[in-house]
Amino acid sequence: MEYIDNGAQLGWLINRKQRQVEIYRPSQPPEILKSPATLSGESVLPGFVLDLAPIW
């Protein structure tokens, strides 16, 4: 993902139709989640949680 290549520490690609999230982190392969209820900001945004219920 080009954002990671340019210094971003965390990226989410949310696909509403497939109810899938791809999580991008530096130096790691993408992690794919099926229908997660929430997403965590991890160490990049401590305490941040995105509720995906309104999106699905």
C-alpha positions as CSV (number, residue, x, y, z in Angstrom):
1,M,0.0,0.0,0.0
2,E,1.5,3.3,-1.0
3,Y,0.6,5.0,2.3
4,I,2.8,2.5,4.2
5,D,5.5,3.0,1.6
6,N,5.4,6.7,2.4
7,G,5.6,6.4,6.2
8,A,2.2,5.5,7.5
9,Q,2.3,3.1,10.4
10,L,-1.2,1.6,10.0
11,G,-3.7,1.4,7.2
12,W,-7.2,0.0,6.9
13,L,-8.9,-0.8,3.6
14,I,-12.6,-1.4,4.4
15,N,-14.7,-3.3,1.8
16,R,-18.4,-2.9,2.7
17,K,-19.7,-5.2,0.0
18,Q,-17.5,-8.1,1.1
19,R,-17.6,-7.2,4.8
20,Q,-13.8,-7.4,4.9
21,V,-11.0,-5.3,6.2
22,E,-7.4,-5.4,5.1
23,I,-4.9,-4.1,7.7
24,Y,-1.6,-2.8,6.5
25,R,1.5,-2.4,8.8
26,P,5.1,-1.7,7.8
27,S,7.2,-4.7,7.0
28,Q,4.3,-7.2,7.4
29,P,2.0,-8.8,4.9
30,P,-1.6,-7.5,5.0
31,E,-3.9,-9.0,7.6
32,I,-7.4,-9.8,6.3
33,L,-10.4,-9.8,8.7
34,K,-13.9,-11.0,7.8
35,S,-16.8,-9.0,9.3
36,P,-14.9,-7.6,12.4
37,A,-17.1,-5.7,14.8
38,T,-14.4,-3.1,15.6
39,L,-11.0,-2.0,14.5
40,S,-8.3,-0.9,17.0
41,G,-5.9,2.0,16.6
42,E,-3.2,-0.3,18.1
43,S,-0.1,1.5,19.3
44,V,-0.5,4.1,16.5
45,L,-3.8,5.5,18.0
46,P,-3.9,4.2,21.6
47,G,-7.4,3.8,22.9
48,F,-9.1,4.5,19.5
49,V,-11.7,1.9,18.5
50,L,-13.7,2.1,15.3
51,D,-17.2,0.5,15.5
52,L,-17.9,-1.1,12.2
53,A,-21.6,-1.9,12.9
54,P,-22.9,1.3,11.2
55,I,-20.7,0.5,8.2
56,W,-21.9,-3.0,7.7
